[in-house]
Amino acid sequence: MPGPASLCVFCGSRAGVDPAYARAATDVGAKLARRGIRVVTGGARVGLMGAVADGALGAGGNVTGVLPRGLVDREIPHEGLDDLRVVATMHERKMLMAELADGFLVLPGGIGTFDELFESFTWAHLGLHDKPLGLLDVAGYFGPLVALLDHAVREGFLSATTRARLRVDDDLDALLEAF
């Protein structure tokens, strides 16, 4: 079965305190490009978003960014992208990113990344898409979140079937193979 032609990468607009996050983001972009996978990202040149795009572009890949008009000044658009789309709202951003991608890959990030992750996860649960969704667990970042999700299963608030839709690995190649 062939892998995805495009992946939406959700990640932070900040780099975080551990340099491993930015290194991993750059590496993810480069590896996706070498596999011929188009990257769909948030469109900013800052933080992990910028690192993913720079990694992909540096490896000859194709990157599409989607940035809401209200964040154009705040997040500093990445001028080197193959395709930068400016939309009116965050909701439009998430919808367009989902439309443009064959799956979702999540790297460390903050509240915006969690929002994107959980909306995509919820859409899968509701049957609005059947695209793969995975967390790349860089430096153990997602350990507490995974523990919470597993706790939700044990407590009867999340089905094991839905939980299994979210793949988690600390190795990008293994995660992509699971897709």
N, C-alpha and C positions, 0 to 999 in steps of 0.2 A: 504494500500500500504506500503510495507516495506521500511525502510529508506535506505540510501546509505551504502554499505559495506565498502567503503573507501572514505575518503575526503582528498583533497589536501588543506593544510593550508598555505596560503601565509601570511607572516608577516615579521617584521623587524629583521635584524641581530643586531640591537641595542635594548636596553630595553626602551628607551624613558625616559622622565623626570618624568612622573607620575607613581608611583609604581602600580597604578591600571592596567596598561598595562601588566606588568609581572604577576601580580596575575591572571588576566583574561586569559592570555596565558596558565599558568599552569593549571588553572581550565578547560579550553577548552580541553586540552590534556587528563586530567583525565575523564571528562564527555564523551568524544568520546570513550575512552577505556572502560568505564563502559557500554556503549551502544553496545560494540563489533565492533566499527567502526575503521578500520585500518587508521592510520594517514600517509599521504605522505607529507613530508616537505622538506625544502631546505638542510637539512643534517648537518647544523652547530650546535655547542653546545653553541653558544653565542646568546645573545639577546633574542627576543621573540621566535625565532626558537628553541633555546635550551630549553626554558621554556615549550613550547608546547610538545616537545619530552619528557622532564623529567616528565611532568604531566602524559602523556600517559603511559610511561614506569613504573612510580611509581604506577599506577593503574592496572598494568598487561596487558597493551595494546601492540599492534604491531605497530612499526614505521618504515617506509621506508624513507630514505633520499636520495636526488639526488643533488650532488654537482659537479660543473664544476672543472676540473683539475686545472685551473688557480686560483681558490678560495680555494683550499685545504689548502694552507699555510696561507692565509689571514683570512679565516673564521673559522678555527679550526674545523675539522670534529668531529662530535659527535661519540665517540667510543662505546657508549652503544646501538646503534640502532640495530634492528633486521636485517636490510638490508641497507647497504650504497652503493649507486651506484655512481661511479665517471664517468662523461661524459666529452667530449671534450669541448663543448661550452655551453653558456647560452641558446641558441636556443634549443639545444638538451635537456637541463635540463627541460625547460618548456614543450617541447613535451612529454618527458618521464613522467613527473609529471602528465600531462593531461591524458596520456594513462593509468596510474596506478590508477586513481581516478574516482569515480562515481559523483563527484561534487567538488565545490570549495568554501572554506570558507576563508574570508579575515579579518585579524586583523590589527591593526595599524602597520605602517611601512613607509619607505621612498620611494625613487624613484624606487628602485628595486621592491618593493611591488606594487607600482602603475603600473609599466610596466607589471607585471604578471597579475594583475587585469584586466587592459585594453586589454591585448592580449586575455585573456580568454573570456572577455565580447565581444570583436570583433569577435572571433571565433564563439561564440553563435549566434551573429547577422548574420553572414554569413552562418549559418547552418552547420558549421563544427563539432559542437557537440550540444547536447540537454541536457546538464548536468546543474543541479542547481548551481547558483552562488549567494553568499550572503556576505554582510558586517556585521560583528559583531561590532556595534558602541560602543566601550568601551569609557566611559567618554566623550561622544560627539565628539570623534576624527573625525568621518567621516561627521559630520554636514555640514561643508563647501563644501565638495565634493558632497554630496547629493544635496545641494542647487545649485551647478554649473550644475549638470546633469538635474535637474528640470528646470533650466534656459535655458539649451540647448533645452529642449522639447518646452518650451514656444516660443523660438526664431526660431523654425522650423529646427534645426540642428540634432535633435534626435527624433525618433518617440516614442510615448507613449508606444507602444508595446515593443520596444527594451528596453526602460527604465525600464519597469515592469519586465524584465528578471532578473534584479539585485535586489535581496531582501535585505532589510536593517532592522535590529532590534538590540536592546541593550540587548536582552535576547537570549541566545544560544538555549535553549529548543524550544522557539517559532520559531526561525529561522530554526532549524532542522525539526520541524513539517511542516513548509512551503515548505521544500524540498520534 
